[in-house]
Amino acid sequence: MTFKPAKWPRKLRSQEWFGGTSKDAIYHRSWMKNQGLPADLLDGRPVIGICNTWSELTPCNAHLRDLAERVKFGVYEAGGFPVEFPVFSPAESSLRPTAMMYRNLCAMDVEEAIRGKSMDGVVLLAGCDKTTPALLMGAASVDLPAIVVSGGPMLNGHFRGERVGSGTHLWKFSEAVRAGEMTAEEFVEAEASMSRSPGSCNTMGTASTMASMAEALGMALSGNAAIPAVDSRRRVAAHMTGRRIVQMVKDDLKPSDIMTKDAFENAIRTNGAIGGSTNAVVHLLAVAGRVGVDLTLDDWDRCGRDVPTILNLMPSGKYLMEEFFYAGGLPVVIKHLGDSGLLHKDALTVSGGSIWDEVKGVKNWNEDVILPVEKALAASGGIAVLRGNLAPKGAVLKPSAATESLMVHKGRAVVFEDIDDYKARIDDEDLDIDETCVMVLKNCGPRGYPGMAEVGNMGLPPKILRKGITDMVRISDARMSGTAFGTVVLHTSPEAAVGGPLAVVQSGDMIELDVPNRKLHLDISDAELAKRLDAWKVENSGANPRPDGGYAQLYHDRVLGADTGADFDFLVGCRGNAVGKEAH
């Protein structure tokens, strides 16, 4: 029996490889057939790529092979031909020096694989922190029909009657050990409860945040973000996504049609409402750069400033992703934004309909998890963008994870020149520091670390912890995990390693933080600041030297600042799906 292909409104891109009887077409088809494929699979069906970040060294994504099979079911049912391919898989939990350094590498891999291979549309299988933005970045630069399936969060952790959130309790228990409130043996015992099922962080860390951003952007089916990894409905979502991508190819529904300025503003407001990770800032800036949308830090502050944080989820609140799913998941939050006049309701999604059509009928099944506005965790929960002479290009802070009493603060700087300096001195009982001080960490930005590691939420000195103090103002050019908490100023730009003002802060300087007025000020004269900057030299700064070759050197030389997304300068923009002609 021969398959009769459906009539498509235009010639499929895959037929440039497989259509006709030319030598090139026969070459391509014959090699594909060594996998035991019927001939008619290559004769008019849309070819759907399944871009898989599965890896056993990326624990969050180690279950994605099963989801890929479920996607295939849906693609076949809709009359398409699914083909799975691997791409580089950056793992936040184990990749050194930091997974952020390899987000751009993954995005390059994704872009060139999609452009250079014989596919008409692509399903993006993502999970761990950097895989979602990397896949969106690569897909946006090619602009073939694309849709995201997230791997989903782990099940709740439990330890001695307490909910244990991945990441969040790692920091909490670690500080308890350093304060003498928990033994090392108890810490090891708690380890077994932190990651007890497949999936990504069960808190509103960066993985769950970016899954939420994909859904809020309209790039995933409604409800995708919160379904636990092991819930059978996660498989159903993958199956339905396989069906949907075939229709998207027929409709030629592309990332550039969906990821508009309105879509990014919806995502920014969603991030504020869920208490999402500060990492979403740098990732959405990078994705917007690929799709050609003019998105800036000012948009983050403008759109997020008046958004209340209504999701009672760690690290800002007390629940975990399981409860969020059972309460109704992200569609409930998006509906709240629409009801509050904070949503561009007509924004298009991968469903082919508007984002409002997807959520207008949903209900909140637990108002202790998804809170009413009058009980919001933070009245203004969006990411705060700070500026001043210490951060002329901006810095960010997450109000929902900060301490209210520290949001306006002036204190004496205690400076650590790099992460090694911090580690060498932080436990010293003679360190000249008290709880009123401002901890400053330099040379941990995109170029300085290199890669902008998640070290901005510096642990406090033991002598401070023993007083019962759990938060201090901390400032750096680094990132912090979305699972972390505290009054932490991050992404300070320009970074220290390129001679930004952070590079010349000295211990003893007074620093003023004023979050309501979006101010970050180094209390020295303009003349003194200029004098210090003129005298600054990179070779004496504590920044890592320029790497000698390899990807690390490429990263060092071509990475942009955090204020624009830390993409490579030569990757910004959409290069399309056209490939050169070939002859064999």
NORWOGI-V757542 format. One record per run of one state. SS is the DSSP state (H for helix, E for strand, C for the rest). FROM is the first residue (numbers start at 1). LEN is the number of residues. If there is no record, write none. Layout:
BEGIN
ss = {SS SS}
from = {FROM FROM}
len = {LEN LEN}
END
This chain:
BEGIN
ss = {C H C H C H C E C H C H C E C H C E C H C E C E C E C E C H C H C E C H C E C H C H C H C H C H C E C E C E C E C H C H C E C E H C E C H C E C E C E H C H C E C H C E C E C H C E C E C E C H C H C E C E C H C H C H E C H C E C}
from = {1 15 19 23 36 39 43 47 53 59 62 64 78 81 87 100 117 121 127 129 143 145 151 153 154 157 160 162 165 168 179 184 195 200 201 206 218 220 221 232 252 255 259 261 275 279 292 297 305 309 310 311 312 313 314 319 320 321 328 330 340 348 349 354 355 360 370 371 373 376 378 379 383 389 391 399 402 404 407 408 417 419 426 438 442 454 455 462 466 473 477 479 480 488 494 496 499 501 505 510 515 519 523 526 536 538 541 550 559 560 562 565 568 569}
len = {14 4 4 13 3 4 4 6 6 3 2 14 3 6 13 17 4 6 2 14 2 6 2 1 3 3 2 3 3 11 5 11 5 1 5 12 2 1 11 20 3 4 2 14 4 13 5 8 4 1 1 1 1 1 5 1 1 7 2 10 8 1 5 1 5 10 1 2 3 2 1 4 6 2 8 3 2 3 1 9 2 7 12 4 12 1 7 4 7 4 2 1 8 6 2 3 2 4 5 5 4 4 3 10 2 3 9 9 1 2 3 3 1 16}
END
